[in-house]
Amino acid sequence: MKDQFMDQFSNVHLWSDSGPHFRSQELLYSIFFDFDSDFEKNFTLNFFAEYHGKILVDGHFGFLSRWFSQAELCGDILDIHHLI
């Protein structure tokens, strides 16, 4: 996250489904201690209610995955600027 685009943000809001693997001590520690100190950003972690939100997120990332695959056919993507 140490690039010019991310420098403009001081807060990062993360969203996750409510599966137990996303509520593990290891993940929570990484987000609130490791990420916070490594990236000098404020992190919040939000959970969708069970059986809500996942379809929207999966649909969005499915679109991004297809978009990325199409862009990759045009040449190497070395950083975010090549993708955009």
BELBELUR-V849317 format. One record per backbone hydrogen bond with DSSP energy under -1.0 kcal/mol. NH is the residue of the N-H (numbers start at 0). CO is the residue of the C=O. If there is no record, write none. Layout:
NH;CO / NH;CO
//
This chain:
2;0 / 6;2 / 8;5 / 11;41 / 13;43 / 15;45 / 21;18 / 22;19 / 27;23 / 28;24 / 29;25 / 30;26 / 31;27 / 32;28 / 33;28 / 34;29 / 36;32 / 37;33 / 38;34 / 41;9 / 43;11 / 45;13 / 47;15 / 51;48 / 56;52 / 57;53 / 58;54 / 59;55 / 60;56 / 61;57 / 62;58 / 63;59 / 64;60 / 65;61 / 66;62 / 67;63 / 68;64 / 69;65 / 70;66 / 71;67 / 72;68 / 73;70 / 74;71 / 82;78 / 83;79
//
